[in-house]
Structure formats: C-alpha cells, structure tokens
Amino acid sequence: PDEISSGFSLKNTSAILNMDMLNVFGKTKDVSFYGLEEDCTLHGLARDVALEVQGRYVSKFEQTDGMFYRSDHLCFAQSGVPALFINQGFDHITKGREWMEKVRNEWIKTKYHTGRDVVEESWDLAGAVDDVQLLFWIGTRLIEQNHATPQYLPSSEFFAAQNSLRAKKIEELLSHS
C-alpha cells in the first residue's frame, strides 16, 4: 500500500521508531533492537546514538521469538519504510543480567499482548524514560541528517519494497515538475 489507513503517505516517511517494548523493569547498561544491524543502516545510527548520548551499548541477542514479525511496525517494513523496534536491555544496572532475563522472559511469556498486559504498580519506568529519550535523539539525528534516509541493505528482505517506494516517490516528483 502507498498509504496507511490515515491517508499518510509512506513515500514521505523516513523511518518508523517502534516503542512497543519499552523497558518497564528499570535502568539498564544496554539497549537492544529487534531486527538485524546487517539489515538496515538505521540500526547503526541507533547504536551510535545510544553510546554517544546515553553511554549505553547495544546488546545483540538471539532473535528466535519471532517478535520482529509480530509487532506493529512490520507493515511499514514490508512497504519499504526502515523500522527500528526498541527492545528492553539485558543488563540491569543494579540487579544484573540473570534477574533481567528472568523477569523479561516471564513477562513476555505470560503477559505481552494478552489480557494481562496492563500497567503494573511494580514497574520501574526509569528504563522506559531512557528508551523514549533515546528514540527522541535517534529521531533528532534523522532530522539533522538533512534527508539522508536510512536504507535497507541489499541483503534485506525489505530492500525491494524500499526500492519500489523510492521509484514511486521519484515518479511523483517528476510528474509535478
């Protein structure tokens, strides 16, 4: 599709920053993103900004849960718009990796996208604040790049869709000149 249901044109969309998995378990030393850095230049930009602005490193992880393909940004990626899906970090600042892995996995297994997926008093939203601030700085960097749009790489399954979207944009620009 050339437009999403609101009528907003995908041809004018540089990237999608998905906030579906903000960290509700507290601050972490790291951050992670679903999708592969080898797939899109947006991931490299996110890695650089996370380190530069927040001093957080990006954790690579085994993406075997299919989450990238179950989330809200997928229709954009399939239409050729680069997508960044932030994920909770794995290295909790005070409670460590083991604790973070346990609570995160339990939450995904029993609550994520179920009727039990509700705000809880026990949440520590300091991690979510870090995530939202990071996404703000990534968006700011995208704007500062002066129309240097993130790119899917040729090895990406979304590369052809992005090329098709670009061709439509060029065609539209030429028809108005």
Helices and strands as residue ranges (DSSP letters): G 10-12, E 16-18, E 30-34, H 41-49, I 50-54, E 57-58, G 67-69, H 74-78, E 83-87, H 96-110, H 126-144, H 159-175
